[in-house]
Amino acid sequence: MSRNACDYLSVKITTVYGPFTRRVFAANGESGSMTVIDSAKNEILATVIVGGKLKCMVVDGKGMLYVNGRGPERLGRR
């Protein structure tokens, strides 16, 4: 079984802030969904079904969000 950077974290990252988009991305437990929040207006913009059990997320500071989870191997871009 291959390992990735998230496997080495002692705390799983389930909420991140994207400074480029000014949005908060919150993983919703093991439901396989993620909530996108506008931090300026403090309102929910969307709930996205990603699938699998979300383990950690990271933003690149340029508008991209990367999500790691357990489940079917697939890549997506939104």
N, C-alpha and C positions, 0 to 999 in steps of 0.2 A: 504494500500500500504506500503510495507516495504521500509526502507531507508538504505542507506549505507554511508560509509565515504565520498564519493564524493558529496553526497547531502548536506553536511555541509560546503563545501568549498565555499568561496565567489568568488574565481577565479577558473575556470575550468583549469585543467592541461592538455594541449594539445601537449606539447613537453617535452620529457625527455631524459636524457643522461644515458646510461648504462655503468658504469665504467669497469665492467668485460668484456663486449664485445666491448667497445669503439665505440658504435654505438649511433646515435641519432634517436629517434622514434618520428615522427610528425604526429598527427591526421590531416586529411584533411577535416576540417569543418564537415558538416553533410552528406558527401558523403558515410561514412561508410568505408573509406579506410585509410590506414596508410602508410607513406613512411619511409623506413629504409635507413639511411645514414651512410656511413663509415666516421667517423670523422677524421681519419688520412689521408685519400685520398680525402676527401671532394667530394664524389661521391655517387649517389643514387644506392643502392644495389637492392632494390625491392619496389614495391608498393603492399601491401597486402589488399585484400578486407576482412574486418572484419564483416561488416554488421551493420545496426542500426546507430544511431547518437552517435558518440564517445564523452564521457563526460570527462573522466580523465584517466591517466595512471600512473603507478608507477613501478619502477624496484626494485628488491630485492638485488642488488649488487652481485648476484651469477649467473647472466645470465638469469633470468626469468623476463618477462614483463607481467604485469597484466593490463588489459584494462576494463574499465567500460563504458557502453553505454546504450542507449535506443534501444529497438528492441526485436527480438525474444530471449528468454532466452536460452543461450547456453554457453558452455565452450569450449575453444579450446586451443590447444598447438601446437606451431610451433618451 
